Amino acid sequence: MKVYKLDLHRMLHRDARRTVIRFIEAHWAEQAELEIVTGNSAKMKSIVIGVLDEYRLDYQIGRPLDLNNRGYIVTWIR
């Protein structure tokens, strides 16, 4: 499974939703793991999770073995 990363650092909140949608749709036809870097912004995480919920994608904040870094969200397209 390929892994693709989107970094939302320095992005305005108003542009994040559209950017995440484009990122998901760019990889929709393949099996992929998507990592979306949000930083520690609760608002940015909320925007990303809202889009993932619309697409009905499972996700997790951070990774189980990376307890010190919760500044990203991982989802899978299967």
C-alpha positions as CSV (number, residue, x, y, z in Angstrom):
1,M,0.0,0.0,0.0
2,K,1.4,3.4,-1.0
3,V,1.6,6.2,1.6
4,Y,0.9,9.8,0.6
5,K,1.4,12.8,2.8
6,L,-0.3,16.2,2.8
7,D,1.1,19.0,5.1
8,L,-1.3,21.6,6.1
9,H,1.2,23.7,8.1
10,R,0.9,27.4,7.2
11,M,-2.3,26.9,5.3
12,L,-5.3,29.1,6.1
13,H,-8.2,27.2,7.7
14,R,-10.5,28.5,5.0
15,D,-8.4,26.7,2.3
16,A,-7.9,23.5,4.2
17,R,-11.2,21.8,3.4
18,R,-10.8,22.2,-0.3
19,T,-7.2,21.0,-0.2
20,V,-8.1,17.9,1.8
21,I,-10.9,17.0,-0.6
22,R,-8.6,17.4,-3.6
23,F,-6.0,15.2,-1.9
24,I,-8.5,12.4,-1.1
25,E,-9.9,12.5,-4.6
26,A,-6.5,12.4,-6.2
27,H,-5.9,9.1,-4.6
28,W,-9.4,7.7,-4.5
29,A,-8.9,5.1,-7.2
30,E,-6.0,3.4,-5.5
31,Q,-5.3,1.6,-2.3
32,A,-3.4,4.1,-0.2
33,E,-2.6,5.3,3.2
34,L,-3.0,9.1,3.5
35,E,-1.2,11.0,6.2
36,I,-2.5,14.6,6.8
37,V,-0.3,16.8,8.9
38,T,-2.4,19.2,10.9
39,G,0.0,20.3,13.6
40,N,-1.6,20.7,17.0
41,S,-4.5,23.0,15.8
42,A,-7.8,21.6,17.1
43,K,-9.6,23.6,14.4
44,M,-7.5,22.1,11.6
45,K,-8.0,18.6,13.0
46,S,-11.8,19.3,13.1
47,I,-11.8,20.4,9.5
48,V,-9.9,17.3,8.3
49,I,-12.1,15.0,10.4
50,G,-15.2,16.6,9.0
51,V,-14.1,15.8,5.4
52,L,-13.0,12.3,6.4
53,D,-16.4,11.7,7.9
54,E,-18.1,13.0,4.7
55,Y,-16.2,10.4,2.7
56,R,-16.9,7.8,5.4
57,L,-13.2,7.0,5.8
58,D,-11.8,5.4,9.0
59,Y,-9.0,7.4,10.6
60,Q,-6.7,7.7,13.6
61,I,-5.0,10.7,15.1
62,G,-1.3,9.9,15.2
63,R,0.0,6.3,15.3
64,P,-0.2,3.9,18.3
65,L,3.6,3.7,18.6
66,D,4.1,7.5,18.1
67,L,2.7,8.7,21.4
68,N,4.6,12.0,21.5
69,N,3.3,13.2,18.1
70,R,-0.5,13.7,17.6
71,G,-0.1,16.4,15.0
72,Y,-1.3,14.3,12.1
73,I,-4.2,12.1,11.0
74,V,-3.9,8.8,9.1
75,T,-6.7,7.4,6.9
76,W,-6.9,4.6,4.4
77,I,-8.5,4.3,1.0
78,R,-9.2,0.6,0.2
